[in-house]
Amino acid sequence: MPLNLPGILVPFHLLLNPRLVVPHLVVKDIRQLDFRELRRAGYRGAVFDKDNCLTLPHEDALVPELTDAWKECCQTFGSGYVLVVSNSAGSHLDAGEIQAEAVSHRLAVPVLRHTSFKPSYSCIASIRAYFASLPSPVRDEELIIVGDRLLTDVVLANRMACKKRIQAKPRQLSGEQSVTITEKQSYVLHATTRNSSGPLAIWTNGVWKRDSPVVRILEKQILRGVDSWILRGRGVLAEADARNFVRNLPQADVPKQEGLWKKLWHRFKGS
């Protein structure tokens, strides 16, 4: 992947506004999302990342396990109201827009053509222009933005917000209601009131195929730091209204990431 200058500059922006990296919802993959409930809540459009969110990295076909969830999503939001925004397919590096056409054909949804990588403001302008051009235009606050990268997908969603978030009073939770980042498959990550002028930022933290492990570790460390030092641990709260958007995912179906030592051990046993 070529140098993503807008992504590289994000950590400097986080020094001024660290909450940009905080998602509103965290799920393992899109099978946990209740798209019908999201639609009933007023969300009318959806933006998805491609690699490791819908497809394997650098491939065009939908991950087979996501077939039913993807069908439900497309039927719920309707033709044209689900958009793929990728830093590969449809970007200025996609010569002749060949990859964008292939992905659009395989996923049966449009792929945004854009000249600047996520999470740049130029890319945001392209997303807004697309949804404004629809027969029934979609506002920022009516969008969900789903992706597996904190420093691109989540930051892009939060940059689209126009107003500052209002600090909410944390509720006292007990027992199973109190969760930590490693204990639950899905949760609302911060205790601030969701900005009604911006999209719902959804982070899929399951990995279908290992890629960019150093960057992913860095992203998680930044998120933990923001939760610890900025939100002071109050961010990991399960809000009732957001839980309505999430379904349980059977443990056996959770995408697993095999560690390096486990891979070496399996090779040793097989030899």
Number of C-alpha atoms within 10 A of each C-alpha: 6 7 8 15 13 17 17 13 13 19 17 10 12 16 10 9 10 20 19 24 27 27 26 24 22 26 24 23 28 24 22 19 24 18 24 15 15 23 18 10 13 11 21 23 27 24 23 21 23 27 24 24 25 27 20 18 16 12 16 21 16 19 15 10 13 15 14 10 17 19 12 15 23 20 14 20 18 14 12 17 23 24 23 24 28 22 25 18 28 25 22 15 17 17 11 10 15 12 20 24 18 16 22 20 14 12 20 16 18 19 28 21 21 22 16 19 23 25 26 20 15 15 21 19 12 17 20 16 13 17 21 14 10 11 8 10 16 20 16 24 19 20 24 21 24 30 27 26 22 26 27 22 27 26 25 24 29 23 18 19 19 13 11 11 14 11 12 11 10 12 11 9 11 8 6 9 12 14 20 14 17 7 10 14 21 26 24 22 24 25 21 17 13 19 17 15 17 20 28 26 26 27 25 22 21 20 20 19 14 15 13 7 9 8 13 17 11 13 17 17 12 19 22 17 15 20 21 13 10 13 20 13 17 18 23 19 21 22 15 10 10 15 16 13 17 22 15 13 17 8 9 7 10 15 15 14 11 11 9 8 9 10 11 11 11 10 10 9 8 7 6
